[in-house]
Amino acid sequence: QIADLESRVQGLQQELNDSQAQAAEAADAVAAEADAARVAVDRARAKVALARNDVEIAREVVAEYAVEAYIRPPASDALRILSISAADDAGYASSVLKIMADERRKVVDVLVEKQAEADRQQRAADEAVAAADARAAAAQEELAGLQRVRDEQNALAESLDDRLDKALAEAAALAEIDRQMAEAYAAP
């Protein structure tokens, strides 16, 4: 019976060791996931910063066009270009006006596009943060579960150790009683 108990205690000790190894692996996995999530968040934030920088550059270009338009209104440029007298020059003037209008429209389009990209990157960064938080919470919960199991196994192992100690003490006491009885029986 004592050998049986010792065998069970050894089995439980092995399970405890395995559980502790699993908990350590889970803790390492949690740390690795947290690191990966931090890297993803940092990348997303860097993309947001780049997109915002592009927006600022596009705004500066639009502001430069606005200042230029205030100083030299597009209508005066158009009138000066259209005042060209020769027919060939008029075709050229029309092309120049079209190019100027297209260029100014493209600058505004770039600003709008860059702002939209910055917004997309911000949403992606927010999603990365939320996903990282969710993964970290799930991993932390799993780690807490493994810790509870390990604590339960420790308590069971301590309980079995106590029972084994009591059984050994009882066996030792019975062995002493047997010895005393054998001496008493042997002595006439």
N, C-alpha and C positions, 0 to 999 in steps of 0.2 A: 504494500500500500504506500509506503514511504517512497519507494523507487518510482511508483506511478505518479505520485505528487511531484517528485523532483523532475520527472520527465515532462509533466504538464507545465511546470514552472519554466523549464528550459525552452519548451515550445512557445510559451507566452513571451519569454524574453526575446526569442528570435522574432516573433511577430512584432514586438515592441521595437526591436532594432530595425526591422523592415519598415515599420510605420515611421520611425524617425528619419530613415533614409528617404522615404517618399515625401515627408514633410520638407526635408532639406531640398529635394529636387523641385518640389512645388514652389518653395521660396525662391529658388534660383529662376524658375520659369516666370514667376511673378516679376522678379527684378528684370529679367530679359524683356518681358512684355512691356514693362514700364519704360525701359530704355528705348525700345522700338517706338513706343507711342510718343515719347518725348522727341525722338528724331523726326517722326512724321509731323508732329506739331510744329517743330522748329522749321522744317522745310516749308510747310504751309504758310507760316508767318513770313518767311523769307520771300515767298512768291507774292504774298500780299504787299510786302514792302516794295518789291520791284514794280508791281502793278501800280501802286500809288505814286512811285517815282515817275513812271511813264505818264501818269495822269498829270502830274505837276509840270512835266516838260511840255506836254501838249497844251496845257493851260497857258504856259508862258508864250508859246508860239501864237496862240489865239490872242493873247493880250498884246503881243507885238503887232499883229495885224490890226487889232482894234485901235491901237495908238496911231499906227500908220494911216488907217482910214480916217481918223479924226484930224490928223495933220494934213493929209492929202486925201480928201474924200474920193471914193471910187468914181463918183459921177463926174468930177473934174477930169480924172484920168480918161474916162470914157469919152468925154467931150473933146479932149485934146487929141485922142487917138482918132475919133471919128471925123475930125476936122481936116484930115488928110484929103487932098484934092484928087489925086490921080486914082483911077479905077483899080490899078494893081495895088496901090497902097491901101485902098479901102478893104480889099480882101485880106491883106496882111493885118490891118487894124482889127478886123472882125476876129481873126484867129488869135491875136494877142489878147483881146477882151475875153474870149472864151477860155484861154489858158489861165488868165488871172482869176476868173470866176471859179474854174475847176480847182485851181490850187487852193483858194480860200475855202471852198466847200470841203476839200479833202482834209484840210487841217481840222475843221470842226468835226468831220466824221471820225478822224483819228482820236480826237478828244473823247467823243461819245463812246467809241470802241474801247479805249483804254479805261474809261470809267466803268464800263460794263465788265471788263476783265478784272478790274480791282474788286468789284462787288462779288464776282464769281470766286475769286481767290479767297476773299474774306469768308464767304459761305463754306468753302472747302476747309479752311483753317478751323472754323467753328465746328464743323462736322468731325474733323480729326481730333479736336479736343474732346468732344462729346464721346467719340468712339474710344479714345484712350481712357477716359474716365470710366466708361462702362466696363472695358476690359480689366482695368485695374481693380474695380469693385468686385467683379466676378472672381478674379484671381485671389483677391483678399478673402472673399467668402469661402472659397475652396480651401485656402490655407487655414482659415479658422476652423473649418470642419475637420481637417486633418489633425489640427491641434487638439480638438475635442476628443477625437478618437484616440490619439496618443495619451491624453490625460486619463481617459477611461481605461486604457490598457495598463497604464502605470498603476492606477488604483487597484485593478484586478490583480496585477502582479504583486503588489504590496499585500493585498488580502491573502493571496495564496502563500506568500512568504510567511505571513503571520500564522496561517493554518498549518503550514509545514513545521514552523517552529513549535507550535503547540503539540502537533503530532509527535515530533521528535522528543519533546520534553515528556510527553505521556509514555512514549516507548521506553525512554530512559528510566522513568519512574517505575514502569512495569518490570523492566529488566532488574532494577534494584530490589523490587519486591520479590521477584522470582528467586534472585540470589539469596535474599534473606530467608525465604521459605525453604529453599534447598538446604541452607545451612541449618535451619531449625529442624528440618526433617531428618537430616543426616546426623545431627547431634542427639544421642540418646539420653 
